[in-house]
Amino acid sequence: GQQLNQSPQSMFIQEGEDVSMNCTSSSIFNTWLWYKQDPGEGPVLLIALYKAGELTSNGRLTAQFGITRKDSFLNISASIPSDVGIYFCAGQTYNNNDMRFGAGTRLTVKP
Amino acid sequence: NAGVMQNPRHLVRRRGQEARLRCSPMKGHSHVYWYRQLPEEGLKFMVYLQKENIIDESGMPKERFSAEFPKEGPSILRIQQVVRGDSAAYFCASSQGGEQYFGPGTRLTVT
């Protein structure tokens, strides 16, 4: 099946720094999504991308759908303590049921 | 709050007992998905259901696990004769053909 490689696995940054994480796949996806999961909670959808090359922002978050449709990145600018959590990428095919998740990037922000 | 509801949030079962996990999708959503998450890992797809139909159960273990989404009432994920390896967080997500929105999860502990 499709495998998503998400990197880095973890990041330790100072408050105010920018963050970048990415996902690559061996297969093509039609939709890329980025979720954030806080401890003890379910993933919350941050950004959804539907077209190759699409660049979308949500506040301090920016994500792009790679031209090859096999990758995506998420940037967080000017990080704050509440950005702490695990960020997951997910790729989805037209089937809608076939959504695959990356293993997550664990972000720690030091005040 | 019309989000995805899951209950119970925490469930403790002894080996050999049955576990029933419930999920009520967001209002207006007719697609339900179940995922399992082990500690420090991403989410693994289990099953995709629409009302009264299992669409894709390719991620479900062949034995002891079953899922349903009846015409009335919540979707149920049922695990019979639980074993310690079933301990995990189980998340339900719902959609109406697009992005999936997650519930808060049920944390199952098998003692």
Chai-1 contact restraints between the chains, C-beta under 6 A:
chainA,res_idxA,chainB,res_idxB,connection_type,confidence,min_distance_angstrom,max_distance_angstrom,comment,restraint_id
A,E41,B,P104,contact,1.0,0.0,6.0,A-B,restraint_1
A,G42,B,F91,contact,1.0,0.0,6.0,A-B,restraint_2
A,G42,B,F102,contact,1.0,0.0,6.0,A-B,restraint_3
A,G42,B,G103,contact,1.0,0.0,6.0,A-B,restraint_4
A,G42,B,P104,contact,1.0,0.0,6.0,A-B,restraint_5
A,G42,B,G105,contact,1.0,0.0,6.0,A-B,restraint_6
A,P43,B,F102,contact,1.0,0.0,6.0,A-B,restraint_7
A,L45,B,E99,contact,1.0,0.0,6.0,A-B,restraint_8
A,A48,B,E99,contact,1.0,0.0,6.0,A-B,restraint_9
A,F88,B,G42,contact,1.0,0.0,6.0,A-B,restraint_10
A,N97,B,Y48,contact,1.0,0.0,6.0,A-B,restraint_11
A,N97,B,I55,contact,1.0,0.0,6.0,A-B,restraint_12
A,N97,B,D56,contact,1.0,0.0,6.0,A-B,restraint_13
A,F101,B,G42,contact,1.0,0.0,6.0,A-B,restraint_14
A,F101,B,L43,contact,1.0,0.0,6.0,A-B,restraint_15
A,G102,B,G42,contact,1.0,0.0,6.0,A-B,restraint_16
A,A103,B,G42,contact,1.0,0.0,6.0,A-B,restraint_17
A,G104,B,G42,contact,1.0,0.0,6.0,A-B,restraint_18
